Amino acid sequence: MHALLTALLGLTGAGLALWGFGRTLRHRYRARRPGFSRLGRRSGWALYAAGGLLLFLPDVLAGVLVAAGSASSDVTAVLGTLAWLLWRAAVVLGWGIGAIILALTSERVVRPVHGGVTRVVAAVPRRDDLAHARLRRQAGYGDFPREWAALIEHDRALAHRLLGQGNHFEETAHQAALRDWSDPVTVRAMEALVECDRVRTPVPPRGTRDVIGTDYGRAVAAFEQAVTAAEANAADRHATAS
């Protein structure tokens, strides 16, 4: 009877340990109900611990309920003791490996590791990054914005310069020349302004690392060149007229 109860407790412990292990992992990656997931992980740990205890001491717990029979000989007793020592060592090893797996997959460990890996991967230069760096160096875009919000602000500042809202020119013939929509240079600047409005999006395209590589970034860079050319043309025309 003692041996049967021991085996039953061992099987029950194995079932609880497996159930708790699976429950903890399952609720670790359930994001729809965070509170329910935390409760599920805690209950999974409790089941895993209870199953490990039943696996570790099934004979002792069975002996509390049913008296164990005496060994037929000293050799049998020694072999039985050695077998239980090996069993307990195997249980401790297996349960410990499972506990380490559950600990390493916990949110407290996974979140900083995932963040670190993401930062390292993001820091690795890609072929496009090298091409964008070469473009900035060759075209003189060293001070050109790198972030999307800064790019939008730069676009707006260029529009103000072109349209005369907060323009750094005095209210003189400069502005009259700059607002001459019949001038081809000014027309190209207006076309560049319209192109920026056409390709602008509230957020950068997915995977953007340098805005100079996007359609909007290239449009703003062309707009900047067009505005600079329009201002230089307006200044030349004003100087000629004077």
C-alpha positions as CSV (number, residue, x, y, z in Angstrom):
1,M,0.0,0.0,0.0
2,H,2.9,2.4,0.8
3,A,4.5,1.7,-2.5
4,L,1.3,2.3,-4.4
5,L,0.6,5.6,-2.5
6,T,4.2,6.7,-3.2
7,A,3.9,6.1,-6.9
8,L,0.5,7.9,-6.9
9,L,2.0,10.9,-5.1
10,G,5.0,10.9,-7.5
11,L,2.7,10.9,-10.5
12,T,0.6,13.6,-9.0
13,G,3.7,15.7,-8.4
14,A,4.9,15.3,-11.9
15,G,1.5,16.3,-13.3
16,L,1.4,19.4,-11.0
17,A,4.9,20.4,-11.9
18,L,4.2,20.1,-15.7
19,W,0.9,22.0,-15.3
20,G,2.5,24.8,-13.3
21,F,5.4,25.1,-15.7
22,G,3.2,25.3,-18.7
23,R,0.8,27.7,-17.0
24,T,3.6,30.0,-16.0
25,L,5.0,30.2,-19.5
26,R,1.6,30.6,-21.1
27,H,0.6,33.5,-18.9
28,R,4.0,35.1,-19.3
29,Y,3.2,35.9,-23.0
30,R,-0.5,36.7,-22.5
31,A,-0.8,40.5,-23.0
32,R,-4.5,41.0,-23.3
33,R,-5.3,40.8,-19.6
34,P,-2.1,41.9,-17.6
35,G,-3.7,41.5,-14.2
36,F,-5.1,38.0,-15.0
37,S,-1.7,37.0,-16.5
38,R,0.1,38.0,-13.3
39,L,-2.3,35.9,-11.2
40,G,-1.9,33.0,-13.6
41,R,1.9,33.2,-13.4
42,R,1.8,33.2,-9.6
43,S,-0.6,30.3,-9.5
44,G,1.7,28.5,-12.0
45,W,4.7,29.0,-9.7
46,A,2.7,27.6,-6.8
47,L,1.7,24.5,-8.7
48,Y,5.2,24.0,-9.9
49,A,6.6,24.3,-6.3
50,A,3.9,21.9,-5.0
51,G,4.6,19.4,-7.8
52,G,8.3,19.6,-7.1
53,L,7.7,18.9,-3.4
54,L,5.6,15.8,-4.1
55,L,8.2,14.5,-6.5
56,F,11.0,15.1,-4.1
57,L,9.4,13.5,-1.0
58,P,6.7,11.0,-2.2
59,D,7.8,8.3,0.1
60,V,8.0,10.6,3.2
61,L,4.5,12.0,2.5
62,A,3.2,8.5,1.9
63,G,4.7,7.4,5.2
64,V,2.7,10.0,7.0
65,L,-0.5,8.3,5.8
66,V,0.5,4.7,5.5
67,A,3.3,2.9,7.4
68,A,6.1,1.6,5.2
69,G,7.0,-2.1,5.2
70,S,10.4,-3.2,6.5
71,A,13.1,-4.2,4.1
72,S,13.7,-7.9,3.6
73,S,17.5,-7.5,4.0
74,D,20.2,-5.0,4.6
75,V,21.2,-5.1,1.0
76,T,17.7,-4.2,-0.1
77,A,17.6,-1.4,2.4
78,V,20.9,0.0,1.2
79,L,19.9,-0.2,-2.4
80,G,16.5,1.4,-1.6
81,T,18.3,4.3,0.1
82,L,20.7,4.7,-2.8
83,A,17.8,4.7,-5.2
84,W,15.9,7.4,-3.3
85,L,19.1,9.5,-3.2
86,L,19.5,9.3,-6.9
87,W,15.8,10.0,-7.4
88,R,16.0,13.1,-5.2
89,A,19.1,14.3,-7.0
90,A,17.4,13.9,-10.4
91,V,14.3,15.7,-9.1
92,V,16.4,18.6,-7.7
93,L,18.3,18.9,-11.0
94,G,15.2,18.8,-13.2
95,W,13.2,21.1,-11.0
96,G,16.1,23.5,-10.8
97,I,16.5,23.6,-14.5
98,G,12.8,24.3,-14.9
99,A,12.9,27.0,-12.3
100,I,15.9,28.7,-14.1
101,I,13.9,28.6,-17.4
102,L,10.9,30.2,-15.7
103,A,13.1,32.9,-14.1
104,L,14.9,33.7,-17.3
105,T,11.6,34.1,-19.2
106,S,10.1,36.4,-16.5
107,E,9.3,39.9,-17.5
108,R,11.9,41.3,-15.1
109,V,14.6,39.5,-17.1
110,V,13.2,39.5,-20.6
111,R,12.4,43.2,-20.8
112,P,15.9,44.6,-20.1
113,V,17.5,41.9,-22.2
114,H,15.1,42.6,-25.1
115,G,15.8,46.3,-24.8
116,G,19.5,45.8,-24.8
117,V,19.4,43.5,-27.8
118,T,17.2,46.0,-29.7
119,R,19.6,48.8,-29.0
120,V,22.6,46.8,-30.1
121,V,20.9,45.7,-33.3
122,A,19.8,49.3,-34.0
123,A,23.3,50.5,-33.5
124,V,24.7,48.2,-36.1
125,P,25.3,50.2,-39.3
126,R,23.5,49.0,-42.4
127,R,24.2,49.6,-46.0
128,D,21.6,52.3,-46.2
129,D,23.1,54.1,-43.2
130,L,26.5,54.2,-44.9
131,A,24.8,55.5,-48.1
132,H,23.0,58.2,-46.1
133,A,26.2,59.2,-44.3
134,R,28.0,59.4,-47.6
135,L,25.1,61.5,-49.1
136,R,25.2,63.9,-46.1
137,R,29.0,64.3,-46.4
138,Q,29.1,64.8,-50.2
139,A,26.0,67.1,-50.4
140,G,27.0,69.1,-47.3
141,Y,23.9,68.0,-45.3
142,G,25.9,67.7,-42.0
143,D,23.4,70.0,-40.2
144,F,20.3,68.7,-41.9
145,P,17.7,67.3,-39.4
146,R,17.9,63.6,-38.5
147,E,14.6,63.2,-36.6
148,W,11.1,63.4,-38.2
149,A,9.8,66.1,-35.9
150,A,12.9,68.3,-36.5
151,L,12.5,67.7,-40.3
152,I,8.9,68.9,-40.2
153,E,9.9,72.1,-38.3
154,H,12.7,72.7,-40.8
155,D,10.1,72.3,-43.6
156,R,7.9,74.9,-41.9
157,A,10.8,77.3,-41.4
158,L,11.7,77.1,-45.1
159,A,8.0,77.8,-46.0
160,H,8.1,80.9,-43.8
161,R,11.2,82.1,-45.5
162,L,9.7,81.6,-48.9
163,L,6.3,83.0,-48.2
164,G,7.6,86.0,-46.2
165,Q,6.0,85.0,-42.8
166,G,8.7,85.9,-40.3
167,N,11.2,86.3,-43.3
168,H,14.6,87.6,-42.4
169,F,14.4,90.1,-45.3
170,E,13.3,93.6,-44.6
171,E,10.0,94.9,-46.0
172,T,11.9,96.1,-49.1
173,A,12.2,95.1,-52.8
174,H,13.8,91.8,-51.6
175,Q,10.3,90.5,-50.7
176,A,8.8,91.9,-53.9
177,A,11.4,89.9,-55.9
178,L,11.0,86.8,-53.8
179,R,7.2,86.9,-54.3
180,D,7.4,87.3,-58.1
181,W,5.7,84.1,-59.1
182,S,6.6,84.6,-62.7
183,D,10.3,84.1,-61.9
184,P,11.3,80.5,-62.8
185,V,13.6,80.3,-59.7
186,T,10.7,81.2,-57.4
187,V,8.4,78.9,-59.2
188,R,10.8,76.0,-58.6
189,A,10.8,76.9,-55.0
190,M,7.0,76.9,-54.8
191,E,6.9,73.5,-56.6
192,A,9.4,72.1,-54.0
193,L,7.1,73.5,-51.3
194,V,4.1,71.7,-52.9
195,E,6.1,68.5,-53.2
196,C,6.9,68.6,-49.5
197,D,3.3,69.0,-48.6
198,R,2.4,66.0,-50.9
199,V,4.9,63.5,-49.4
200,R,4.7,64.7,-45.8
201,T,3.3,62.1,-43.3
202,P,2.6,62.6,-39.5
203,V,5.1,59.8,-38.6
204,P,8.1,58.5,-40.4
205,P,7.9,55.3,-42.5
206,R,8.5,52.1,-40.5
207,G,12.2,51.3,-40.1
208,T,13.4,54.9,-40.8
209,R,16.9,55.4,-39.3
210,D,17.9,58.6,-41.1
211,V,15.2,60.9,-42.5
212,I,17.5,61.9,-45.4
213,G,16.7,58.5,-46.9
214,T,12.9,59.1,-47.1
215,D,10.9,60.7,-49.8
216,Y,10.0,63.5,-47.5
217,G,13.6,64.0,-46.4
218,R,14.8,64.3,-50.0
219,A,11.9,66.6,-50.8
220,V,12.8,69.0,-47.9
221,A,16.5,68.9,-48.9
222,A,15.5,69.9,-52.4
223,F,13.2,72.6,-51.0
224,E,16.0,74.0,-48.9
225,Q,18.2,74.3,-52.0
226,A,15.3,75.9,-54.0
227,V,14.6,78.4,-51.2
228,T,18.3,79.3,-51.0
229,A,18.4,79.8,-54.7
230,A,15.3,81.9,-54.7
231,E,16.6,84.1,-52.0
232,A,19.9,84.6,-53.8
233,N,18.0,85.3,-57.0
234,A,15.9,87.9,-55.2
235,A,18.9,89.5,-53.8
236,D,20.6,89.7,-57.2
237,R,17.5,91.2,-58.8
238,H,17.2,93.8,-56.0
239,A,20.9,94.6,-56.4
240,T,20.5,95.0,-60.2
241,A,17.4,97.1,-59.7
242,S,19.2,99.4,-57.3
